Every structure is written in structure tokens, then in C-alpha cells.
Amino acid sequence: MAKSVSQKIKKKPLSEQVKKAMKKYFATLGDTNPKNVYELVMAEVEPELLKAVMRYTNNNQSKAANVLGLNRATLRKKLHKYNILEKS
């Protein structure tokens, strides 16, 4: 059985960047109690991920949904949510 791209990648540069960013984020909080960190991170990361995949697939939503492992309708909702999808 062929290995997927993610299985072939030995290093994890994305996870390392997340570790560094979260460490820096928590260090800057001081005495402040963080809230909704998941939503904060997703609101910053997800739109950039979607934009990158849409560029990679030349704005082909079917291909992009496949690359992301999402249903096409779910992808469209996310594209609308972040105003990435051109309104027709």
C-alpha cells in the first residue's frame, strides 16, 4: 500500500511552528486567563489554509475539497465564512 504524503513527511514543520507560536502566545498573557483559544487559532489558521489550497487547485472547489478531505458543501460554507469565495 502506498504511503500518503503526510506519512512520508518525517519532520513536522507545521506542528513545530504551532508549538512555537502557542508558547509565545501563552508567555505574553501574564496573569490573563485565556479563553476560546481553539477559536482564536482556527480563525487565524483556517482561512490561510483554505486560501493556499484554493490557489494550489486553481480555485477548483472539488479538487480543493478532496485535498482537504472535506465534503464540497462544507468547503463552500468555510469559503463563505471567511469571505474567500467570490459571490456569484
C-alpha positions in Angstrom: 0.0 0.0 0.0 1.4 3.4 -0.9 2.1 5.9 1.9 0.2 9.2 1.9 2.2 12.4 1.7 1.6 13.1 5.4 3.1 9.7 6.2 6.1 10.3 4.0 7.0 13.6 5.8 9.3 12.8 8.6 9.7 16.3 10.0 6.7 18.2 11.2 7.4 21.8 10.4 3.7 22.9 10.9 3.4 21.4 14.3 6.7 22.9 15.3 5.5 26.4 14.2 2.3 25.9 16.2 4.3 24.9 19.3 6.5 28.0 19.0 3.5 30.3 18.4 1.5 28.9 21.2 4.4 29.1 23.6 4.9 32.7 22.7 1.2 33.4 23.0 0.9 31.9 26.4 4.1 33.7 27.6 2.7 37.1 26.6 -0.5 36.6 28.6 0.9 37.3 32.0 -1.9 36.9 34.6 -4.6 37.0 31.9 -6.7 33.8 31.7 -7.0 32.8 28.0 -10.4 32.0 26.6 -11.6 30.5 23.3 -8.0 29.6 22.3 -9.2 27.0 19.8 -11.5 29.5 18.1 -8.7 32.1 18.0 -6.2 29.7 16.4 -8.7 28.3 13.9 -9.8 31.8 12.9 -6.2 32.7 12.1 -5.1 29.3 10.6 -8.1 28.0 8.7 -8.6 30.9 6.2 -4.9 30.8 5.2 -5.1 27.0 4.8 -8.2 27.4 2.6 -6.6 30.2 0.5 -3.4 28.1 0.0 -5.4 25.0 -1.1 -7.6 27.1 -3.4 -4.5 28.5 -5.1 -3.0 25.1 -5.3 -6.1 23.7 -7.1 -6.6 26.8 -9.2 -9.8 27.6 -7.4 -11.3 24.2 -8.2 -13.6 23.5 -5.3 -14.0 19.8 -6.0 -10.2 19.3 -6.1 -9.8 21.5 -3.0 -12.4 19.6 -1.1 -10.6 16.4 -2.0 -7.2 17.7 -1.0 -8.6 18.9 2.4 -10.7 15.7 3.0 -13.9 17.7 3.2 -17.3 17.5 1.6 -17.6 20.1 -1.2 -20.6 21.7 0.6 -18.5 22.0 3.8 -15.7 23.6 1.9 -18.1 26.1 0.3 -19.5 27.0 3.8 -16.0 27.7 5.1 -15.1 29.7 2.0 -18.2 31.9 2.5 -17.5 32.2 6.3 -14.1 33.7 5.6 -15.2 35.6 2.5 -12.8 33.7 0.3 -15.4 32.5 -2.2 -16.4 35.1 -4.8 -20.1 35.8 -4.5 -21.9 35.0 -7.7 
